[in-house]
Amino acid sequence: MRGKPKIRQGVVLSNKMDKTVVVNVERLVKHVKYKKYLKERTRFKAHDEQNQCGIGDQVEIVETRPMSHDKRWRVRTILKKAV
């Protein structure tokens, strides 16, 4: 039996590839010694079947089976279109 897939929200950085977008996900991490919160950024390649995402769009991505060497995420929904 499989568990729940991970879900992340981020901003599209690039849509130049066919059916693939690069999504930047930011999260806050507390420094162990100084107790200050730092922004940690991770870039994921996500599958976009209809090539609907544009640069600057806010999207929700979900974990999926490996689709290529780098792609292990899929665009679930577009939360907010860029202006």
C-alpha positions as CSV (number, residue, x, y, z in Angstrom):
1,M,0.0,0.0,0.0
2,R,1.3,3.5,-0.8
3,G,1.3,6.5,1.4
4,K,0.1,10.0,0.7
5,P,2.1,11.8,-2.0
6,K,4.0,15.0,-1.0
7,I,2.4,18.3,-2.1
8,R,4.4,21.5,-2.5
9,Q,3.5,25.1,-3.6
10,G,5.9,27.2,-5.6
11,V,6.5,29.7,-8.4
12,V,7.3,28.7,-12.0
13,L,10.8,29.9,-12.9
14,S,11.0,28.4,-16.4
15,N,8.7,26.9,-19.0
16,K,11.1,26.6,-22.0
17,M,11.0,22.8,-22.1
18,D,8.2,20.9,-23.7
19,K,5.7,19.6,-21.1
20,T,8.1,20.5,-18.2
21,V,8.3,23.5,-15.9
22,V,10.9,24.4,-13.2
23,V,9.2,25.3,-9.9
24,N,11.0,27.1,-7.1
25,V,9.7,26.1,-3.6
26,E,10.7,28.2,-0.6
27,R,10.5,27.1,3.0
28,L,11.6,28.5,6.3
29,V,14.3,26.6,8.3
30,K,15.4,27.5,11.8
31,H,19.1,27.8,12.3
32,V,20.3,25.4,15.0
33,K,22.7,27.7,16.8
34,Y,21.3,31.3,16.1
35,K,17.6,30.4,16.1
36,K,17.1,32.6,13.1
37,Y,14.7,31.6,10.3
38,L,16.4,31.2,6.9
39,K,14.7,30.8,3.5
40,E,15.7,27.6,1.9
41,R,15.0,27.3,-1.9
42,T,14.6,24.1,-3.8
43,R,14.0,23.8,-7.6
44,F,11.9,20.9,-8.9
45,K,11.2,19.9,-12.5
46,A,7.5,19.2,-12.8
47,H,5.4,17.6,-15.6
48,D,2.9,20.1,-17.3
49,E,0.9,18.0,-19.7
50,Q,-0.9,20.9,-21.5
51,N,1.9,23.5,-21.3
52,Q,-0.5,25.8,-19.4
53,C,2.0,27.2,-16.9
54,G,3.7,30.5,-17.5
55,I,6.7,32.2,-15.8
56,G,5.7,33.6,-12.4
57,D,2.6,31.4,-12.0
58,Q,2.0,30.1,-8.5
59,V,1.4,26.3,-8.8
60,E,0.8,23.3,-6.6
61,I,2.9,20.2,-7.5
62,V,2.5,16.7,-6.3
63,E,5.0,13.8,-6.1
64,T,4.7,11.1,-8.8
65,R,6.5,8.3,-10.4
66,P,9.8,9.1,-12.1
67,M,9.0,10.5,-15.6
68,S,12.6,11.2,-16.7
69,H,16.0,11.6,-15.2
70,D,15.1,14.7,-13.3
71,K,11.2,14.8,-13.3
72,R,9.5,13.3,-10.2
73,W,6.7,15.9,-9.8
74,R,3.5,16.8,-11.6
75,V,1.7,20.1,-11.7
76,R,-1.6,19.6,-9.8
77,T,-3.2,23.0,-10.1
78,I,-2.4,26.6,-11.1
79,L,-3.2,28.6,-8.0
80,K,-2.6,32.1,-9.4
81,K,-1.6,33.2,-12.9
82,A,1.1,35.8,-13.3
83,V,0.1,39.3,-14.3
